[in-house]
């Protein structure tokens, strides 16, 4: 599993480990957005699944967001990428990754992903 750090938002805030995610621009499909976020935030390229593996929703300032997670098989790890100076990345096995993740919904996504890998 590849985890990336959140950006530091303000002094004293601790970074957390997450996976690439972002908003879908009006001109993008969800798959295009996922591929782009993986490159921008983590510096990786690869083969993305056609169907989302998991999803969840949340509200922020009265706006409801739906998050879709697509597995991506990494084929290339770049030395340079747009957010390199803002984020760290680590490769870690999935059981250790679940421990590092603080967000409960994201840990649930990891459990779904683990089952997905067992079937492959």
Beta strands, then each sheet from edge to edge (+ up, - down):
strand 1: 2-5
strand 2: 17-18
strand 3: 44-48
strand 4: 54-60
strand 5: 63-69
strand 6: 72-77
strand 7: 89-91
sheet 1: 2+ 1- 7+
sheet 2: 3+ 6-
sheet 3: 4+ 5-
end
